[in-house]
Amino acid sequence: MQQTASLSNLALARQLWQQTWPMALGVMSLLGFQLVDSIFVARLGTASLAAQSFTFPLAFLIIGVQVGVGIAIAALISRSIGAGRQLEANRLGALVLVGGGLLQGGLVTVLWLVQTPVFTLLGASPEIQALIRPYWAVQLPAMWVGGVVYFGYSLFRAHGNTRFPGLMMVVTSLINMVLDPLLIFGIGDWQGFGLPGAALATLLAFAIGGVLLALSLRGKGWIQRDGMLRQMRESALPFFHIAGPAMISQLMPPLAAMLATALVARAGEEAVAAWGMASRLESFSIVLVLGMTMALPPWLGRCYGSNDWHTVQRLMKVGVTMVVGWQVLLGLVLAVLAGPLAAVLVETAPVQAYLTVLIRWLPPSYGLLGVCMLVVSASNALGWPMRAMLISFLRLFLCYLPLLWLGFKLGGFGGLALGAAFGNLMAGVMAWGMYRQALKGN
């Protein structure tokens, strides 16, 4: 920690970038294959793209739980390492793989059982639900495997290794992109599986990634099964102190996505298809933010463990500067290229029109959305899980959804896009103010 404290801001930014770029590259690859996934599915027709889009809020729910568990375990492990308790960190590594896998398994089972009422509430017609069911039957196991693999990546991140998870995300993404067209459209006389083929490609890619992960963990010594039950009793309270609010924070976006999808569904299936594609594009365009939310918290956790608050403040300022500068620049470029980009992503003219509106207004607001995401992630690492949960709640239910609804009521679909953009801007300002307030107590 003393070595970090002596670095200049430029050197600190360079070191932060070295930790962030592997995760950003990995996330970009992962989200890139999801975007390509949707592009291939769009070639099957608007109905298939709409069917896939209706599953996104529930998929985000699963991802929210796995990210919440990952946040908690990375924070606890990095704090143990920072305090010199390596054996404790190793026992926590075993706990995350076993407990996280069981938790994810229970969640995907519940989501399979409640799919009909949930998709009906979201506005999916019986015809669309008929397309969703075979896709969902494969996508849920794929997300369970992906969740377990993600927990393995969290062990590497907690130990300061971001390159291996980043590399593995690239590898699994490439495997998926190769399998996608083969399994969706087939080859030769075989016509493929259609929409379920996209989920099957994801399942196979994650399964291969899981095998490579297991081989890489052998010999690391980061998983200690002896004393695991005792460690579970000792760590249960601090784990749930972080994981509980973190999971609630991560579950709020899927809930907001469900409400937003139900609102967009009033404009028709073309609007839902465009909204789903825009969601994929949003995730892809904030890869720097997502990479930093994975790379920065373990570093902050080690600072927290050694009580180095000066470095915490410097790291946050450097991170926010990088995020805002990059996202605003990228957002403006995407806004200028909105029309041609929409034409590349989808073929149907009405969907292109809706997607153009979304790309024109939303990406420029992702800079301050990134600030909010960074503050939430950092708050969990710094022992402020309740504050992280509060920021997530205010972002979605005070800033985002009310302005989304108001924009739709006043200006239709275009007003909805503008309302979402202003909601992101308000969220970033609010989150940074709450972070600054929290620092006064340390």
Protein Blocks (a to p, Z undefined) as FASTA:
>chain_A
ZZmmmpcfklmmmmmmmmmmmmmmmmmmmmmmmmmmmmmmmmnojklmmmmmmmmmmmmm
mmmmmmmmmmmmmmmmmmmmmnopaklmmmmmmmmmmmmmmmmmmmmmmmmmmmmmmmmm
nopafklmmmmmmmmmmmmmmmmmmmmmmmmmmmmmmnopaklmmmmmmmmmmmmmmmmm
mmmnogajbnbjmjmlmmmmmmmmmmmmmmmmmmmmgonlpacfehklmmmmmmmmmmmm
mmmmmmmmmmmmmmmmmmmmmmmmmnojklmmmmmmmmmmmmmmmmmmmmmmmmmmmmmm
mmmmnopaklmmmmmmmmmmmmmmmmmmmmmmmmmmmmmmmmmmpmblklmmmmmmmmmm
mmmmmmmmmmmmmmmmmmmmnopamlmmmmmmmmmmmmmmmmmmmmmmmnommlmmmmmm
mmmmmmmmmmmmmmmmmmmmZZ
